[in-house]
Amino acid sequence: MQDILNQILGYVRDTWRYRWIILLIAWVVSLVGWAYATRLPDVYEASARVHVDTDSMLRPLLRGLAVDSNPGQRVAFMTRTMLTTPNLESVARATDLHLQARSDADMQRIVEQLRSSIRISAGGRNDNNIYSISYTHADPQRAYDVVQALLNRFVEGALGEFRSGTDQAQRFLEAQIQAYEQRLRAAEERLAEFRRENAGMLPDDRGDYYARLQAARNALEETRLKIREAVNRRDEIRRQLVGEAPTFGIMGGGGISATAAIDARIRNLQERLDELLLTYTERHPDIQSIQRTIEDLEAQREETLRLARQSGPTAEQLNANPVYQQMRMSLSSVEVELASLRARERQQQAEVEELQRLVDVIPEIEAQLKRLNRDYEVNREQYQQLLRRREIANVSERLEEQGNQVQFRVIEPARVPSTPSAPNRPALFTLSSLGGIALGAGLAFLIGQLRPVFHNRRSLNSVTGFPVLGTVSRVTGPQVRMRERVELGAFTVGGLLLLGAYLAVLAAGGIHWSIAERLLG
């Protein structure tokens, strides 16, 4: 530890031997630094702070009914676009900075100077919606004008951006609605024309082609089954009629009793015929079958009367067999039903054959109809969706116009700065003085190392390696001691003058060249 201390003291003694170099360099560097700091032009900074309120009371109430445009992001985007070349050119024209430009290169230089001197920051200590705008310039009025122009541009641009975005959306939606309306009308016309051209071959309530064909086949099979059942009933009735006598005893008296049942059947069939004629024409199979049955019954009635007149010698009433008459009535009813079923069978058979003939036509027509319906539904759904979006856009536009989604409040307006913000001359003065002293001390230390001396026996012994037998002290006379005192006093006075000059420059804020020139003159 003692060796380190002795070494440090040795370095101090070597440096102290060249103390005048330290003082001289300190004076030179200080004066140069003070002069440079004084010559630096004053720079003034104007700033403004604005609070952007993006929380609206209507936003939660209209969620789902209006577009949530996220005004916070749009304001942040506007701050990033403030330093673009078109915006800065407009600011230069608003503050008359463009008058300094004589060419496009000069205008570009002015824009670059604005871009480098303007600072826009977002976020405060407790609120991220506070935006700060600042600008530095040698002219305080010009700095204020630029900040005020930027502030106006920021507020107007943000509001204009909102309205511009809404207007663009409205124009786009209107164009799309008109286009889809035309497409929807064209799809409707194609669908209507297709239905007119293919009437009777399109799907109905019974389903598509294959469902209709299957239903027709099922109906035909059901009708054929009913025909077989009717034929069996008719054959059974005929078999029973073979062993049944038509009358009891001898008939006479004109056969009135024998024809009573036939007359009743004729009346019933005539009533049935009248009912059918109210609905169908005379060419309907059921009507034609009933008419033939009535004709047969009338012929049977005449034949019965004829036989009764030939065999009945008296006017005695003959008693007819009621079982036989009932079976005859049942046979006639079955024959009518059988005729009706066969007519229905022929009609259904024709329908099945027609559907089978169109097996290659109807499926293609149904496929085209599905494509047309699909195109129509797609256009209609898109059209309805665009209408809903247009209504949402209208609500959003009214919300922006009346709801004030974004509110700007200037919490710190721009002012003309009265004191410069730069340069920091006291710091520069102090840095110049300390730098001069440090540079002088460093140079004195370097010279001391280049021209070393021995201050004691130990240092001499460590360098030469020879033993030191003794030392001789220096004896100074009065004149030498006086000279050393004068030299020390002069050095002290020089250092004090340097300190005084530093304090004077620091208090005056720089070197006043007019006063210095008069003093030197």
LINZI-V604410 format. One line per field, one symbol per residue. psi: psi as a letter, one per 40 degrees, with the letter a starting at -180 (. if undefined). A space follows every 50 residues. Layout:
psi->???
This chain:
psi->dddddddddddddddddfddddddddddddddddddddehiihihiiihi hhhehidedddehdeihgegddddddddddedeiddddddddddeedede heidddddddddddddehhhiihadeheehhhhihhidhddddddddddd dddddddddddddddddddddddddddddddddddddddddddddddfhe eiiadeaaddddddddddddddddddddddddddddddddddehidihah iafefdddeddddddddddddddddddddiieehdddddddddddddddd ddddddddddehdiehhihihddddddddddddddddddddddddddddd dddddddfdedddddddddddddddddddddddddddddddddddddddd ddegdhhhhhegiiihhdiieiigdddddddddddddddddddddddddd giiheiddddddddeiihdiihihhiiddddddddddddddddddddddd dddddddeeihhdddddddd.
